[in-house]
Amino acid sequence: MSGAPGDPRAQDPHRLRALLRDIQAVLIDFDGPVCDLFGPTSTAHIADEVKAHAEQAWPGTELDPAVRDCADSHGILHELAAMADRHAPALDGPLDWADGIVEKYEYSAVRSALSSARETPGASDLVEALHARGRPLAIVSNNAEGPVREYLRHVGLLSRFEAICGRDPHDPRLMKPHPDSLRRALRLLGDPIPGHVLLIGDQLTDLTAAAEAGVRFLGFTPYDDRAREMLRRGADFVVASHAPVVEAVEESPVSATGGGQSSEMNSQTESNHDCMLSTNTDPSDSAPPES
């Protein structure tokens, strides 16, 4: 990945077209690039429910300050895992119960997003353009797989994706910025050369995961400060909307790999178990994920 800090909106559009011409497969983060899942709603109430359950699951153990102060539905999963590590072996055991609480609210958020039309502007156009050009697609998300599938099915995009890789329900340590979901997606896409794969993401944690997996990175954010930081950290390009990407994709050649031929049946058969294959990467390198 390459890039330099500066005005994030003054990048050469020819670089974007060149980047996309070189890409054989595309990974897309879900919450942000595809759907504004929770909208303006805070997820602090989800974190509070997880904390209340943790006090019951771990009787006699006071919650660590990092857990007690966390007000984010994904951050609480990471902080609980970190607390369990600090207090091992007393708190050994899976954290599936915490994942289940968060997943329950993600399903509710999907229903709300569908009724409130919170699809990210241009997301469908981007997916359709990439599919038409034969780029195999996969979702790599810190959200649970089930809610992501439900949303994509309702908006008619599920058949465009060959894999949906959500967070591992058994180990929050493998959430981005850990590259686990990206590596699972690459395996399910047939192990393309990582340098010819692009991740589209809206968070610095996405960029970190892309760098660890060796894939290219296209930042998607309307915030200039975050865009500059993405460029400083080596993003290949950063956009504020999908429009310039769709235009560049439509100018790129059709892939000769035969991608884009997946069916909804094939997508649905990529089970959560298949997408939960672990890696040998040390999860202790992960930092608290952004929401």
C-alpha positions, 0 to 999 in steps of 0.5 A: 500500500502506498500514499502520502498525507495531505489534502485527502480530496486532491488525489489523482483519479488516474491512480484510482482507475489504475488501482481498480484495473489491477484488482481481481477480487474485492472485500467489503466491510459491511457497517459503513460501506454497505449499510449504516447499521445502527444509524445515529443510535448509540450502542451503549445500552448493548454494552450495558446489557453485556456488562450486567450479564458479565457480573452474573457470569463471573460472580465475585469478580469486579469488572475491570475499568476498561470493561466498566467504562466501555460504551460500544457494542463491539468494543465491549466484546474485545474488552471482555476478552482482554479482561478474561485474559488478564484474569486467566485461568479464573475466567477461562471459557468461551464468550459466546453469551456476550456475542449472542447479546450483541448479535440479538441487537444487530438483528434488530438493527437490521430490521430498523435499517431496512425500514429506515432506508439506511443503505449507504448511498451508492452501495448497490451501484458499487456491488453491481458494478464490481459484479458486472466486471467479474470481480468476486466479492466477499463481506468481511465484518465485525458484525455477526454473519447472520444479520449481515446475510439477512440485510443483504438478502432483503436488499437483493445483494446476497447473490452477489457475494461469494462469502460472508465472513462475520466475527468469530462468535467464539473469540472476539480477539479475532475481530478486526484489526485482526486479519482473521476475517480477511484471511477466511474470505481469501480462502473462500475466494480460492486464495487469490494473490493478496496483492491483487485483492482490495478491501473497502473499509471505513475504519482505521482498524480495516486498514490495519487488517488489510496491511496484516493480510497483505491486501490493498486498501481503499478508504471510504470516509467523509471525514477529512481527518480520518482520510488524511490518517488513512493516507498517512498509514498507507491507504492506496486511495480514499474516497468520500462516496462510492460514486468515483469508485463506481465510475472507475470500476465501469471503466475497468476491463471485465475480469477473465477469472469468471468471477461474479457468477455466484448464486444466492444458493452458493452464498447461503451455503458458505456456513458460519462454520466455514467462515470461522476457520482460525488462523495462526496469527497471535490475537494479542496484537489486536487493538480495541476495534472502532464501532 
